Amino acid sequence: MNPRDITFVLGGARSGKSAHAERLAIESGVPVTYIATARIHDDEFAQRVRHHVERRPAHWPLVEAPLDLAGALRDVDRAGHCVLIDCLTLWLANLLFAQDAMSDDIAVLPPSAQQAFDAFDAALADTQGKVIVVSNEIGLGVVPLGSVTRLYVDELGRLNQRVAAASTRAVMMVAGLPLALKG
């Protein structure tokens, strides 16, 4: 059995988490595939995405996975390869606010999102190569107003805990500095 090699990189907005994850991928010395979860909805966000694209090596293949992250990971994962997933934060937003996931009671996680989490857990458990997962840590502030925002913060916290538990290493980025949490 091949031991898992999963690094979880989390931090706040503009903490340096994506740049750190990219450095780790480069330093792995193996081919890298980048899985992006973002959906571009406006010009400002398109500029953010362009910044990421311009910073990372142009030869890295890109897979866009706004909803089926587990399927994308299974498709590209292999021994002697690195997969960089950026990021869980946007993936969760896509799952919660997908048309088929919307319900009258948004204060409850849609079943389709729970199924996607379970599939991602299983895909992570079966990885053969190096995997680097990026996510935001957004639960350090006050309890947010509004049920939708509370649901999002709560579910991202739970998702981050699941991924951290499955990871062999976890790093918290603060002001561009990595703080080792695990491994």
Contacts in CASP RR format, 6 or more apart in sequence:
PFRMAT RR
TARGET T0000
AUTHOR 0000-0000-0000
METHOD contacts of the structure
MODEL  1
MNPRDITFVLGGARSGKSAHAERLAIESGVPVTYIATARIHDDEFAQRVR
HHVERRPAHWPLVEAPLDLAGALRDVDRAGHCVLIDCLTLWLANLLFAQD
AMSDDIAVLPPSAQQAFDAFDAALADTQGKVIVVSNEIGLGVVPLGSVTR
LYVDELGRLNQRVAAASTRAVMMVAGLPLALKG
2 79 0 8 1.000
2 128 0 8 1.000
2 129 0 8 1.000
3 168 0 8 1.000
4 124 0 8 1.000
4 125 0 8 1.000
4 127 0 8 1.000
4 131 0 8 1.000
4 166 0 8 1.000
4 168 0 8 1.000
5 127 0 8 1.000
5 129 0 8 1.000
5 130 0 8 1.000
5 131 0 8 1.000
5 168 0 8 1.000
6 124 0 8 1.000
6 127 0 8 1.000
6 130 0 8 1.000
6 131 0 8 1.000
6 132 0 8 1.000
6 133 0 8 1.000
6 163 0 8 1.000
6 166 0 8 1.000
6 167 0 8 1.000
6 168 0 8 1.000
6 169 0 8 1.000
7 21 0 8 1.000
7 24 0 8 1.000
7 130 0 8 1.000
7 131 0 8 1.000
7 132 0 8 1.000
7 133 0 8 1.000
7 167 0 8 1.000
7 168 0 8 1.000
7 169 0 8 1.000
7 170 0 8 1.000
7 171 0 8 1.000
8 133 0 8 1.000
8 135 0 8 1.000
8 160 0 8 1.000
8 163 0 8 1.000
8 164 0 8 1.000
8 167 0 8 1.000
8 169 0 8 1.000
8 170 0 8 1.000
8 171 0 8 1.000
8 182 0 8 1.000
9 17 0 8 1.000
9 20 0 8 1.000
9 21 0 8 1.000
9 24 0 8 1.000
9 132 0 8 1.000
9 133 0 8 1.000
9 134 0 8 1.000
9 135 0 8 1.000
9 170 0 8 1.000
9 171 0 8 1.000
9 173 0 8 1.000
9 178 0 8 1.000
10 17 0 8 1.000
10 134 0 8 1.000
10 135 0 8 1.000
10 136 0 8 1.000
10 137 0 8 1.000
10 160 0 8 1.000
10 164 0 8 1.000
10 170 0 8 1.000
10 171 0 8 1.000
10 172 0 8 1.000
10 173 0 8 1.000
11 17 0 8 1.000
11 135 0 8 1.000
11 136 0 8 1.000
11 137 0 8 1.000
11 172 0 8 1.000
11 173 0 8 1.000
11 174 0 8 1.000
12 136 0 8 1.000
12 137 0 8 1.000
12 138 0 8 1.000
12 173 0 8 1.000
13 136 0 8 1.000
15 173 0 8 1.000
15 174 0 8 1.000
15 175 0 8 1.000
15 176 0 8 1.000
16 173 0 8 1.000
16 176 0 8 1.000
17 87 0 8 1.000
17 134 0 8 1.000
17 135 0 8 1.000
17 136 0 8 1.000
17 173 0 8 1.000
18 52 0 8 1.000
18 55 0 8 1.000
18 86 0 8 1.000
18 87 0 8 1.000
18 134 0 8 1.000
19 55 0 8 1.000
19 176 0 8 1.000
20 171 0 8 1.000
20 173 0 8 1.000
20 176 0 8 1.000
20 178 0 8 1.000
21 84 0 8 1.000
21 86 0 8 1.000
21 132 0 8 1.000
21 134 0 8 1.000
22 55 0 8 1.000
22 56 0 8 1.000
22 84 0 8 1.000
24 132 0 8 1.000
25 32 0 8 1.000
25 60 0 8 1.000
25 82 0 8 1.000
25 84 0 8 1.000
25 130 0 8 1.000
25 132 0 8 1.000
26 32 0 8 1.000
26 57 0 8 1.000
28 82 0 8 1.000
28 130 0 8 1.000
29 82 0 8 1.000
30 80 0 8 1.000
30 81 0 8 1.000
30 82 0 8 1.000
30 130 0 8 1.000
31 80 0 8 1.000
31 81 0 8 1.000
31 82 0 8 1.000
32 57 0 8 1.000
32 60 0 8 1.000
32 81 0 8 1.000
32 82 0 8 1.000
32 83 0 8 1.000
32 84 0 8 1.000
33 60 0 8 1.000
33 61 0 8 1.000
33 62 0 8 1.000
33 63 0 8 1.000
33 76 0 8 1.000
33 81 0 8 1.000
33 82 0 8 1.000
33 83 0 8 1.000
33 84 0 8 1.000
34 56 0 8 1.000
34 60 0 8 1.000
34 61 0 8 1.000
34 62 0 8 1.000
34 63 0 8 1.000
34 84 0 8 1.000
34 86 0 8 1.000
35 62 0 8 1.000
35 63 0 8 1.000
35 64 0 8 1.000
35 65 0 8 1.000
35 69 0 8 1.000
35 72 0 8 1.000
35 73 0 8 1.000
35 76 0 8 1.000
35 83 0 8 1.000
35 84 0 8 1.000
35 85 0 8 1.000
35 86 0 8 1.000
36 49 0 8 1.000
36 52 0 8 1.000
36 62 0 8 1.000
36 63 0 8 1.000
36 64 0 8 1.000
36 65 0 8 1.000
36 86 0 8 1.000
37 64 0 8 1.000
37 65 0 8 1.000
37 66 0 8 1.000
37 69 0 8 1.000
37 85 0 8 1.000
37 86 0 8 1.000
37 87 0 8 1.000
37 88 0 8 1.000
37 90 0 8 1.000
37 91 0 8 1.000
37 94 0 8 1.000
38 45 0 8 1.000
38 49 0 8 1.000
38 66 0 8 1.000
38 87 0 8 1.000
38 90 0 8 1.000
39 66 0 8 1.000
39 90 0 8 1.000
39 94 0 8 1.000
40 46 0 8 1.000
40 49 0 8 1.000
52 86 0 8 1.000
60 84 0 8 1.000
61 76 0 8 1.000
63 72 0 8 1.000
63 75 0 8 1.000
63 76 0 8 1.000
65 71 0 8 1.000
65 72 0 8 1.000
65 73 0 8 1.000
65 91 0 8 1.000
66 90 0 8 1.000
66 91 0 8 1.000
66 94 0 8 1.000
67 91 0 8 1.000
67 94 0 8 1.000
67 95 0 8 1.000
67 98 0 8 1.000
67 116 0 8 1.000
68 116 0 8 1.000
69 85 0 8 1.000
69 91 0 8 1.000
69 116 0 8 1.000
69 120 0 8 1.000
69 123 0 8 1.000
70 116 0 8 1.000
70 119 0 8 1.000
70 120 0 8 1.000
70 122 0 8 1.000
70 123 0 8 1.000
71 119 0 8 1.000
71 123 0 8 1.000
73 83 0 8 1.000
73 85 0 8 1.000
73 120 0 8 1.000
73 123 0 8 1.000
73 124 0 8 1.000
73 127 0 8 1.000
73 131 0 8 1.000
74 123 0 8 1.000
74 126 0 8 1.000
76 83 0 8 1.000
77 83 0 8 1.000
77 123 0 8 1.000
77 126 0 8 1.000
77 127 0 8 1.000
77 128 0 8 1.000
77 129 0 8 1.000
77 131 0 8 1.000
78 128 0 8 1.000
78 129 0 8 1.000
79 128 0 8 1.000
79 129 0 8 1.000
80 128 0 8 1.000
80 129 0 8 1.000
80 130 0 8 1.000
81 128 0 8 1.000
81 129 0 8 1.000
81 130 0 8 1.000
82 129 0 8 1.000
82 130 0 8 1.000
82 131 0 8 1.000
82 132 0 8 1.000
83 127 0 8 1.000
83 129 0 8 1.000
83 130 0 8 1.000
83 131 0 8 1.000
83 132 0 8 1.000
84 132 0 8 1.000
84 134 0 8 1.000
85 131 0 8 1.000
85 132 0 8 1.000
85 133 0 8 1.000
85 134 0 8 1.000
86 134 0 8 1.000
87 133 0 8 1.000
87 134 0 8 1.000
87 135 0 8 1.000
87 136 0 8 1.000
88 133 0 8 1.000
88 134 0 8 1.000
88 135 0 8 1.000
88 136 0 8 1.000
88 156 0 8 1.000
88 159 0 8 1.000
88 160 0 8 1.000
88 163 0 8 1.000
89 135 0 8 1.000
89 136 0 8 1.000
89 138 0 8 1.000
89 156 0 8 1.000
92 113 0 8 1.000
92 152 0 8 1.000
92 155 0 8 1.000
92 156 0 8 1.000
92 159 0 8 1.000
93 152 0 8 1.000
95 101 0 8 1.000
95 110 0 8 1.000
95 112 0 8 1.000
95 113 0 8 1.000
95 116 0 8 1.000
96 106 0 8 1.000
96 109 0 8 1.000
96 110 0 8 1.000
96 113 0 8 1.000
96 151 0 8 1.000
96 152 0 8 1.000
96 155 0 8 1.000
98 112 0 8 1.000
100 112 0 8 1.000
101 110 0 8 1.000
101 112 0 8 1.000
101 113 0 8 1.000
102 110 0 8 1.000
103 110 0 8 1.000
106 147 0 8 1.000
106 148 0 8 1.000
106 151 0 8 1.000
107 147 0 8 1.000
107 148 0 8 1.000
107 150 0 8 1.000
107 151 0 8 1.000
108 151 0 8 1.000
109 151 0 8 1.000
109 155 0 8 1.000
113 155 0 8 1.000
117 159 0 8 1.000
117 162 0 8 1.000
121 162 0 8 1.000
121 166 0 8 1.000
124 131 0 8 1.000
124 133 0 8 1.000
124 163 0 8 1.000
124 166 0 8 1.000
125 166 0 8 1.000
133 163 0 8 1.000
133 167 0 8 1.000
135 156 0 8 1.000
135 159 0 8 1.000
135 160 0 8 1.000
135 163 0 8 1.000
136 156 0 8 1.000
137 160 0 8 1.000
137 172 0 8 1.000
138 153 0 8 1.000
138 156 0 8 1.000
138 157 0 8 1.000
139 153 0 8 1.000
139 156 0 8 1.000
139 157 0 8 1.000
143 150 0 8 1.000
144 150 0 8 1.000
144 153 0 8 1.000
164 170 0 8 1.000
164 181 0 8 1.000
164 182 0 8 1.000
167 182 0 8 1.000
168 182 0 8 1.000
168 183 0 8 1.000
169 180 0 8 1.000
169 182 0 8 1.000
169 183 0 8 1.000
170 180 0 8 1.000
170 181 0 8 1.000
170 182 0 8 1.000
170 183 0 8 1.000
171 178 0 8 1.000
171 179 0 8 1.000
171 180 0 8 1.000
171 181 0 8 1.000
172 178 0 8 1.000
172 179 0 8 1.000
172 181 0 8 1.000
173 179 0 8 1.000
END
